[in-house]
């Protein structure tokens, strides 16, 4: 018993729902976009509550808030579609997790069974006939019978601890028939020269983020707070902009902004933009100094011209992605 870790936070969920959600966020999930159509009206939302329920018959389930504006469509449509997102689709998840009213004009899709939109470039789709709605507290559990499925090449997008993530094989494991077996021969790691831009950028971003974690924790900041301080330090932003820039879901972004407002570090302006207060800027500046020291260590053995070229290339790619 003496080796048990002490909890970061603990308590009754009724007393602190946000802390309860943070604990739930320790469970990593895949990310899906649920879509449906009823009498010409489209609905779509990012969901990580999707799960398999039964193989015989083929049933799946997911949950939706009873106050969701999309509920009338999902509750009346004969079918819905589950779009499992790939590691390259975090922006699509952010879009469908936002309050943007015209999501479908910003993505490519085709109509599936019952008119449910099937989104492009995911790694799997499940087209389902709605079977049952079951009340579960402030949510409804939606059960569907899978009538058609499809699987595509690609790696899954994950969501955990309030942020997006990608998969990475554990040393000494390898996929066998769709599962991992301890001690199996490890799959060869591709040379970086063979990796795509997307894979290389994803890998580098997540590895550097993991290396920086101890510095972030030394500042006493969550991942969400660190990202929001960093972007608000550059200037005021709306909630939608913060979600897009930080790759946080709407609820996590709102919760973190509310906490920073309670600390007196963030203030919402009349036009809805969030900005740092003087206290918040002091905190953001301290965090920025840690980032600068960390990056200086990374650049120590690199020629200055290579650092400058790398930054120009990354800025060019960022602008290309933003304009695509």
C-alpha positions as CSV (number, residue, x, y, z in Angstrom):
1,X,0.0,0.0,0.0
2,X,2.9,2.4,0.7
3,X,3.8,2.4,-3.0
4,X,0.4,3.8,-4.1
5,X,0.6,7.1,-5.9
6,X,-1.1,10.1,-4.4
7,X,-4.0,11.5,-6.5
8,X,-3.7,14.8,-8.2
9,X,-7.3,15.5,-7.2
10,X,-10.1,13.4,-5.8
11,X,-13.6,13.8,-4.4
12,X,-17.3,13.4,-5.0
13,X,-18.3,14.3,-8.6
14,X,-21.3,16.2,-7.3
15,X,-19.1,18.7,-5.5
16,X,-16.8,19.4,-8.5
17,X,-18.1,18.3,-11.9
18,X,-15.0,19.8,-13.7
19,X,-12.6,17.7,-11.6
20,X,-14.8,14.7,-12.4
21,X,-14.5,15.4,-16.1
22,X,-10.7,15.7,-15.8
23,X,-10.6,12.3,-14.2
24,X,-12.7,10.9,-17.0
25,X,-10.3,12.5,-19.4
26,X,-7.5,10.2,-18.2
27,X,-9.2,7.5,-20.2
28,X,-7.9,7.8,-23.8
29,X,-10.5,7.3,-26.5
30,X,-10.7,7.4,-30.3
31,X,-12.5,10.4,-31.9
32,X,-15.6,10.1,-34.1
33,X,-18.0,12.4,-35.9
34,X,-21.6,11.3,-35.7
35,X,-23.8,12.4,-38.6
36,X,-27.5,12.2,-39.5
37,X,-30.1,13.7,-41.8
38,X,-33.8,14.1,-41.2
39,X,-36.1,15.8,-43.8
40,X,-33.2,17.6,-45.3
41,X,-31.8,18.9,-42.0
42,X,-28.2,17.8,-41.3
43,X,-26.6,17.3,-37.9
44,X,-23.1,16.4,-37.0
45,X,-21.0,16.4,-33.8
46,X,-17.7,15.2,-32.5
47,X,-18.2,12.3,-30.1
48,X,-15.7,10.2,-28.0
49,X,-18.4,8.1,-26.2
50,X,-18.8,5.7,-29.2
51,X,-18.4,2.0,-28.3
52,X,-19.2,-1.4,-29.7
53,X,-22.1,-3.1,-27.9
54,X,-22.7,-6.4,-29.7
55,X,-21.4,-8.5,-32.5
56,X,-24.5,-10.6,-32.9
57,X,-26.6,-8.6,-33.7
58,X,-24.1,-5.9,-34.8
59,X,-24.9,-3.1,-32.4
60,X,-23.0,0.1,-31.4
61,X,-23.8,2.9,-29.0
62,X,-22.9,6.5,-28.2
63,X,-24.4,9.3,-26.1
64,X,-25.7,12.8,-26.7
65,X,-26.6,15.6,-24.2
66,X,-30.4,16.0,-23.8
67,X,-29.9,19.7,-24.3
68,X,-27.9,19.3,-27.5
69,X,-29.3,21.3,-30.4
70,X,-28.5,18.3,-32.7
71,X,-30.7,15.9,-30.7
72,X,-34.0,16.5,-32.7
73,X,-32.3,15.3,-35.9
74,X,-30.6,12.3,-34.3
75,X,-33.8,11.3,-32.4
76,X,-35.9,11.4,-35.6
77,X,-33.6,10.3,-38.3
78,X,-33.9,6.6,-39.3
79,X,-30.1,6.2,-39.6
80,X,-26.9,7.8,-38.4
81,X,-23.3,7.3,-39.5
82,X,-20.2,7.0,-37.3
83,X,-17.1,8.5,-38.9
84,X,-13.9,7.4,-37.2
85,X,-11.3,10.1,-37.6
86,X,-7.6,9.6,-38.6
87,X,-4.6,11.1,-36.9
88,X,-4.6,13.9,-39.5
89,X,-8.2,15.1,-38.8
90,X,-7.9,17.0,-35.5
91,X,-9.2,20.1,-37.2
92,X,-12.2,18.3,-38.4
93,X,-12.9,17.2,-34.9
94,X,-12.6,20.7,-33.6
95,X,-15.0,21.9,-36.3
96,X,-17.7,19.4,-35.4
97,X,-17.1,20.0,-31.7
98,X,-17.8,23.7,-32.2
99,X,-21.0,25.7,-32.4
100,X,-20.4,26.5,-36.1
101,X,-23.8,26.4,-37.7
102,X,-22.7,25.4,-41.2
103,X,-20.1,22.7,-40.6
104,X,-20.8,20.7,-43.8
105,X,-19.9,23.6,-46.1
106,X,-16.3,23.3,-44.8
107,X,-15.8,19.6,-45.5
108,X,-16.2,17.0,-48.2
109,X,-18.9,14.3,-47.7
110,X,-21.3,12.0,-49.5
111,X,-24.7,10.8,-48.4
112,X,-24.8,7.3,-46.9
113,X,-27.8,5.2,-45.7
114,X,-30.7,7.4,-44.7
115,X,-28.8,10.4,-46.1
116,X,-26.3,10.4,-43.2
117,X,-23.1,12.2,-44.3
118,X,-20.0,10.1,-44.7
119,X,-16.9,12.3,-44.3
120,X,-13.8,12.0,-46.4
121,X,-10.4,10.7,-45.2
122,X,-11.5,8.9,-42.1
123,X,-10.2,5.4,-41.2
124,X,-13.6,3.7,-40.7
125,X,-17.3,4.3,-41.1
126,X,-20.4,2.6,-39.6
127,X,-23.8,3.2,-41.2
128,X,-26.5,2.4,-38.6
129,X,-30.2,2.2,-38.3
130,X,-31.3,3.8,-35.1
131,X,-32.6,1.1,-32.8
132,X,-33.2,2.6,-29.3
133,X,-32.9,5.7,-27.2
134,X,-32.2,5.1,-23.5
135,X,-32.2,7.8,-20.8
136,X,-29.0,8.1,-18.9
137,X,-28.9,11.2,-16.6
138,X,-28.3,14.3,-18.6
139,X,-27.6,12.3,-21.7
140,X,-29.4,9.9,-24.0
141,X,-27.7,6.7,-25.0
142,X,-28.2,6.0,-28.7
143,X,-28.1,2.4,-29.8
144,X,-27.8,1.6,-33.5
145,X,-27.7,-1.6,-35.7
146,X,-24.8,-1.5,-38.1
147,X,-26.0,-2.1,-41.7
148,X,-22.8,-1.3,-43.5
149,X,-19.2,-0.7,-42.4
150,X,-16.0,0.2,-44.2
151,X,-12.3,0.3,-43.0
152,X,-9.5,2.3,-44.6
153,X,-5.7,2.7,-44.2
154,X,-4.5,5.1,-41.5
155,X,-3.8,5.7,-37.9
156,X,-6.5,6.8,-35.4
157,X,-6.9,10.2,-33.8
158,X,-7.0,9.9,-30.0
159,X,-8.3,12.2,-27.3
160,X,-7.0,12.1,-23.7
161,X,-6.4,14.6,-20.8
162,X,-8.1,17.4,-22.8
163,X,-5.9,17.1,-25.9
164,X,-5.5,15.2,-29.1
165,X,-2.9,12.5,-29.4
166,X,-1.7,9.8,-31.8
167,X,-0.8,6.1,-31.3
168,X,2.7,4.9,-30.7
169,X,3.7,1.2,-30.3
170,X,5.1,0.2,-27.0
171,X,8.6,-1.3,-27.2
172,X,8.5,-5.1,-27.4
173,X,5.0,-5.2,-28.8
174,X,3.6,-5.6,-32.3
175,X,0.2,-5.8,-33.8
176,X,-1.0,-9.4,-34.4
177,X,-4.5,-10.0,-36.0
178,X,-5.7,-6.6,-34.8
179,X,-4.2,-6.8,-31.2
180,X,-0.9,-6.4,-29.4
181,X,0.9,-9.4,-27.9
182,X,3.6,-8.7,-25.3
183,X,7.0,-9.9,-26.4
184,X,6.3,-10.2,-30.1
185,X,8.9,-9.0,-32.6
186,X,8.8,-5.3,-32.9
187,X,7.9,-3.8,-36.3
188,X,10.8,-2.0,-37.9
189,X,10.7,1.8,-37.4
190,X,10.8,3.6,-40.7
191,X,13.7,5.9,-41.4
192,X,12.7,9.5,-41.1
193,X,13.7,9.9,-44.8
194,X,10.8,7.6,-45.7
195,X,8.2,9.3,-43.4
196,X,5.6,11.6,-44.8
197,X,5.5,15.2,-43.8
198,X,2.4,14.5,-41.7
199,X,3.9,11.6,-39.8
200,X,7.2,13.4,-39.2
201,X,5.5,16.5,-37.9
202,X,3.1,14.5,-35.7
203,X,5.9,12.5,-34.2
204,X,8.2,15.4,-33.6
205,X,5.4,17.5,-32.1
206,X,4.3,14.9,-29.6
207,X,7.9,13.9,-28.7
208,X,8.9,17.5,-28.0
209,X,5.7,18.0,-26.1
210,X,6.5,15.0,-23.9
211,X,10.0,16.3,-23.3
212,X,8.7,19.7,-22.3
213,X,6.1,18.3,-19.8
214,X,8.4,18.5,-16.8
215,X,8.9,22.2,-17.5
216,X,5.2,22.8,-17.9
217,X,4.5,20.9,-14.7
218,X,7.1,23.0,-12.9
219,X,5.0,26.0,-13.8
220,X,2.0,24.3,-12.3
221,X,0.1,24.4,-15.6
222,X,-2.2,21.9,-17.3
223,X,-1.7,21.3,-21.0
224,X,-4.8,23.2,-21.8
225,X,-3.8,26.2,-19.6
226,X,-0.3,26.2,-21.1
227,X,-1.6,26.3,-24.7
228,X,-4.1,29.1,-23.9
229,X,-1.6,31.3,-22.1
230,X,0.8,30.9,-25.1
231,X,-1.8,32.0,-27.7
232,X,-3.4,34.7,-25.7
233,X,0.1,36.1,-25.1
234,X,0.2,36.9,-28.8
235,X,-3.1,38.8,-28.6
236,X,-6.9,38.5,-27.9
237,X,-8.8,35.6,-29.5
238,X,-12.4,34.3,-29.6
239,X,-13.4,31.0,-28.1
240,X,-13.6,29.5,-31.6
241,X,-10.1,30.7,-32.5
242,X,-8.7,29.4,-29.2
243,X,-10.2,26.0,-29.9
244,X,-8.7,25.9,-33.4
245,X,-5.2,27.1,-32.3
246,X,-4.9,24.9,-29.2
247,X,-6.7,21.8,-30.6
248,X,-8.8,21.7,-27.5
249,X,-12.4,20.6,-27.4
250,X,-15.1,23.3,-26.7
251,X,-15.8,22.0,-23.2
252,X,-12.1,21.8,-22.2
253,X,-11.4,25.3,-23.7
254,X,-14.4,26.8,-21.9
255,X,-13.5,25.1,-18.5
256,X,-9.9,26.3,-18.7
257,X,-10.9,29.8,-19.7
258,X,-13.3,29.9,-16.8
259,X,-10.6,28.8,-14.4
260,X,-8.2,31.4,-15.7
261,X,-10.9,34.1,-15.3
262,X,-11.4,33.0,-11.7
263,X,-7.7,33.5,-11.1
264,X,-7.9,36.9,-12.6
265,X,-5.5,36.0,-15.4
266,X,-8.0,36.2,-18.3
267,X,-10.7,38.7,-19.1
268,X,-13.5,38.4,-21.7
269,X,-14.0,41.6,-23.7
270,X,-17.5,42.9,-24.7
271,X,-17.0,41.6,-28.3
272,X,-16.4,38.1,-26.9
273,X,-12.6,38.1,-27.3
274,X,-10.5,36.7,-24.4
275,X,-7.3,38.6,-23.4
276,X,-4.7,38.3,-20.7
277,X,-4.8,40.6,-17.7
278,X,-1.6,42.0,-16.2
279,X,-1.5,39.0,-13.9
280,X,-2.1,36.6,-16.7
281,X,0.6,38.2,-18.9
282,X,3.1,37.8,-16.0
283,X,2.3,34.1,-15.9
284,X,2.4,33.8,-19.7
285,X,5.8,35.5,-19.8
286,X,7.2,33.2,-17.2
287,X,6.0,30.2,-19.3
288,X,7.4,31.8,-22.4
289,X,10.8,32.1,-20.7
290,X,10.8,28.4,-20.0
291,X,9.9,27.7,-23.6
292,X,12.8,29.9,-24.8
293,X,15.3,28.1,-22.6
294,X,14.0,24.7,-23.7
295,X,14.2,25.6,-27.4
296,X,17.7,27.1,-26.9
297,X,18.8,23.7,-25.6
298,X,17.4,22.0,-28.7
299,X,19.1,24.4,-31.0
300,X,22.5,24.3,-29.3
301,X,24.2,21.9,-31.7
302,X,22.5,23.2,-34.9
303,X,23.9,25.9,-37.2
304,X,22.0,29.1,-37.0
305,X,21.2,29.0,-40.7
306,X,19.6,25.5,-40.4
307,X,17.4,26.8,-37.5
308,X,16.3,29.8,-39.5
309,X,15.6,27.6,-42.6
310,X,13.6,25.1,-40.5
311,X,11.5,27.9,-39.0
312,X,10.7,29.3,-42.5
313,X,9.7,25.9,-43.8
314,X,7.4,25.2,-40.8
315,X,5.9,28.7,-41.1
316,X,5.3,28.1,-44.8
317,X,3.6,24.7,-44.1
318,X,1.5,26.3,-41.4
319,X,0.3,29.0,-43.8
320,X,-0.4,26.4,-46.5
321,X,-2.5,24.3,-44.1
322,X,-4.4,27.3,-42.8
323,X,-5.3,28.3,-46.4
324,X,-6.3,24.8,-47.6
